Amino acid sequence: GAVVSQHPSWVICKSGTSVKIECRSLDFQATTMFWYRQFPKQSLMLMATSNEGSKATYEQGVEKDKFLINHASLTLSTLTVTSAHPEDSSFYICSARASGRRVSGELFFGEGSRLTVL
Amino acid sequence: QQQVKQSPQSLIVQKGGISIINCAYENTAFDYFPWYQQFPGKGPALLIAIRPDVSEKKEGRFTISFNKSAKQFSLHIMDSQPGDSATYFCAARGAGANNLFFGTGTRLTVIP
């Protein structure tokens, strides 16, 4: 299947700092990528939809100034958690919807990034 | 409001047994129903998916049964193995839509 790479896989930072997480589609183009947040033993909660070359669409309750999303190319989206606080500690997962012929329409997920804010 | 309801929350099955996880939805606009498998500390991986024009899809030991009139679908894992122990999520997506709505997850444990 298609591969989505997420980096870093885990990060520990001090409160007040900003953290950037990258999501790359390695073998397909993705005009749309999604960012999810997952708390322990819970389901995935969609945070925002990232569209290449345009502004992200945020779900209700998600602060767009805190969770900055950039989708600069067809294979890369980034999530920046600005001025992180302990309550932002979570597992962040990206996914990409393949727009190529081979696996068109399917959603593929990255391995996730565990953020711990001290 | 939970768009996709999933049960049970946890499931323990003996090795070689059948694991069954059920999901239900309300939105008749949904036209794509995938199942994802997630191991601890990893992202979800697509396991199998079905569209409502078929009632069953089988891939190896994994089978999706789909009941359009009841708006229910289920995952059956035949000959369950300890390596199948993971959390399983059902999901649904509307036609032409981007977003997936996830169920709450089922933690499956297969005991040897």
Interface residues (C-beta under 8 A of the other chain):
Chain A: G1 V4 Q6 T32 F34 K41 Q42 S43 L44 L46 T49 F91 I93 S95 R97 G105 E106 L107 F108 F109 G110 E111 G112 R114
Chain B: Y32 P34 Y36 G41 K42 G43 P44 A45 L46 A49 F89 N98 N99 L100 F102 G103 T104 G105 R107
